[in-house]
Amino acid sequence: MLRVLTILIAITTLFTVYELPTTWFVGSSALVGAAFGFRSSQTINNVAAGFYVVVSRPFRVKDCVRADNEEGQVEEITVNYTQLYTPSFSILEIPNMQVLNSRILNYAHEGYIRYTFSLDLPHIGSNEEFAKDAESAIEEFHTMHRDQQLRRPECYFETSTGTGSSFEFRIFVPNGNAKTLCMLQPELVDRVMRRWDESKTKQDRSIRPV
């Protein structure tokens, strides 16, 4: 505001000293005002959206959420932006207007993060064999990280298509521990896939002709 006021005083003085036509001043001020109004409208919309997010509470600080294609743990809700701690271990600032126009999925429930993800597999072997390997990997994973989880991870058959099958996994960690979730979820996927690969390798060797 101080800069704008200084510029206006300088322009007024310039027009007065050099006796320039006032129509120039009116035209230029209208152009500057339109540009300033356009930029400020973005800020005003974000501020209004920020107040709405705070009042309606679709999520709270430390909740793990998904807003359209972005997901992470809510670190801070300001008047302009909502900060998310993402799975890439970085802070993402999303304009509150974008948050307001997004579909919000809140993973936080009753004090823990209930994070669900899917694994798509080609038609290699039976679904029962993969489910058995997945349960074995889950048991090993849960035993190793028992102190970091509230419940044992779960695995469900989701759907089958012409190209493969999809399985749904659910992992549970205490609410506010997004960093723990970001480390455990890839490890669980890695263990499941390695166990499945080992099982397929053993089957291939058993049916290989002598």
N, C-alpha and C positions, 0 to 999 in steps of 0.2 A: 504493500500500500504506500509506503514511503517513496519507493522508486517511482510508482505511477504518479504520485502527487508532485514529485520533483520534475518529472517529464512534462506534466501539464503546465506547471509554472514556467518552465523554460520555454515551452511552445508559445504560451500567452505573451511572455516578454518579447520573444522573437517577432511575433506578429505585430506587437505594439510599436517596437522600435523601428521596424522596417515598413510599417504601415501596409502590411500585406492584406489582401482581400479576406474577409472573415469567412467567405464560402469555402476557402481552402481548409480552414480550421474545422469547420463543421463536417466537411466530407471526410477528412482524415480521422477525426475523433469518432465518427460513426463506424468507420472501418476498423479502428482499433477496438472500439467497444464491442463490435460483433465478434472479433477474434477472441477477445478476453471472455466474452459470455460463452462462446462455444467451448473453450478450454475449461472454464469454471463449472460448466454443466456436468462434465464428467466427474469432477470432484464432488459436486453436490449430490449426484446420484449415488456415488460410492458411500458417502457419509450417511445418506438416508438408508441405504441398504444395510450399512453396518449397524445402525440403530435397530433396524428390523431384525437382523440376525441375533443381536443381543437380547431383544425382548422376546422373540418367538422361540429361541433356543432349540433350533433343530440339532444342535450339537453344543458341547461345552469344551472348554480347554482341557486337553489331555485325552479327549475322545479320538478314536481312530475312525476316519471317515473316508468316503469316496465321493467326489464331486465330479460327475461325468467321467472324464478320462484321467482325472488326477486323484491320488489317494495318499493318505499319510495321517500323522497324528497332529491334532490342532495344538499349536504352541501358543498362539496369541491371536486375539480378535481386536483389531484396531478400528478406528473410524473409517479407514480407507481400505485396508487389506486384512485378509485372514492368512496367517502363516501356518504352513503345513511342514512337518518333518517327514520327508519322503523316504521310500525304501532305498534310495540312492544315498542316504545319509546326508542330505542337504536340506536347506530351508527354501520352500517355495512360497512366494507371496501371490495370492490370488485376489484380484479386485472384488470387493464385496458385491458389486453389481453382478459379476459373473457367478459368484456363489449363489446369489439369490435366484438366478435364472437356471441353476443347475439342479439335476436330480441328486439328492443327498442320500447316501447309504451310510448309516452309522453302525459300525461294527461293535461298539461298546454296549455291553448288556450286563446288568447286575454285577458291576465291579470287575468285569474282565472283558478282554477283546476276543470276540468270536469271529476269527478271520476265516473266510471260505474261499477256496480257489479250486480250479479245475485242471486236470491233466488229460490231454487228448492223445490217444494211442492208436496206431494202425492195427489192422486185424492180423495180429501175429499171436497165435495161441488163443486160449479161451479166457473169457472174463473172470471165470472162477480161479484160474491159475494166477492171474495178475492180482486179484483181490487177496489171495492167500499170501503172495509175496509182499504185497503192500502192508498187510497186517503184521507180518514178521518184521518188516523194516520199522513200522510204527512202534512196535513193542521195544525194539532195540533203542530207537530214538527216545522214547518216553523214559526208559530206564536211565539213560545217560543224562537227560535234562529234566529229571523229575522236579528238582527244586525251582526251575524256572517256569513251570507250567501249573495251571490250576486243575486241568483235566487231561486225560489221555487223548491224543488226536484221534479223529474219526475219519473213516473212508467209506464212501457210498458209490455204487454204480449209478451214473446219471442218465446217460442215453447212448444209443448205438445208431450209427449212420452207415452209409454205404462205404465210407472210407475208413472207418474205425470206431472206437468206443471212447466215451468220456467218463472219467471218474471224478467225483467231488471229494475234496479233503477239507477238514475243518480243524483248526489249531486254536488252542485256548491259552492266553497269557494274561497276567494281571493288567488292568486298565492303567494306561499311562506308561507302559513299557514297550513303546513302539520300536525302540532300538533292539530290544530282545527279539521281538517279532521279526524284524528285518533280517536278523541273523539266523533265527531258527527255521523260518519258512524255506529258504533255499536249501538248507541242510537236509530238511525232511524230504524235499523233492529229490535231492541227490541220492539219498539213501534208498528211497523207493525205486528209482530208476536203476541204480546199481544192482539191487537185489533182483530186479526183474531181468536185467541183462545176464546176471550170473545163472539164474534159473533157465533162461533160454539157451545159454551156452551148454549147460549140462544136458539139456534135452537133445540138442543137436548132436552132441557126442554119443549119446546113448543110442540114437537111431542111425548113426553113420555106419555104413556097411564095412565089414572087416575084409 
